[in-house]
Amino acid sequence: MNGFCRTQAPILQNRKQNNDDVVFVTSIEGTNFLYNTLPFQYDLAKFIMSGQPGAKYCNELLYGHTCAGWFDIDSTETLETLGFSSEAEFIEKIREFLKESYEKYLGVQLKNKHMHFSCGTRKGKTSYHVIVHHPDYFWNVRTRVQLKAFVKQMANDSLEIHGFYTYVTKETEIYKTSIFDTQV
């Protein structure tokens, strides 16, 4: 498969130009992450099943139709260090937090079936990706500014929830940092 790129911007432009449904990220031996675009979700499924380089580690759908949100959850700490006894406990706490946030700020009631998780955890990094699909609510290009504000508010709220933040040192100061990546 051709067209892989190390950054998202050219791929997102390519998706827009070609009116593709799918943008995804993968990892090929010797590289960090590579992005690509495909016309349809069926093509992504074919790629994942193909055995081509990158197919085995293709685990994230970054774009496709509409969705009610997507979140990167990243930490250099393990789940145990964050205070969770299992992955199931962690995912349940994230689900509760998302349900509360969507209800509080958007008036949208989420169910577990609306949240789709994938795990990209590797040595030295806890990483989860959540895509929220809701039949009656979605973000589109025109509301992207509101999505960014919503994610920043959630990240700010997460600083008050044990296990949803870590401490970082900048110069001589110690700060809390959210496990929710605000770069959407």
Summary of the structure (lengths in Angstrom):
residues: 184
radius of gyration: 17.2
end to end distance: 26.3
largest distance: 51.0
contacts: 489
relative contact order: 0.14
helix: 36%
strand: 29%
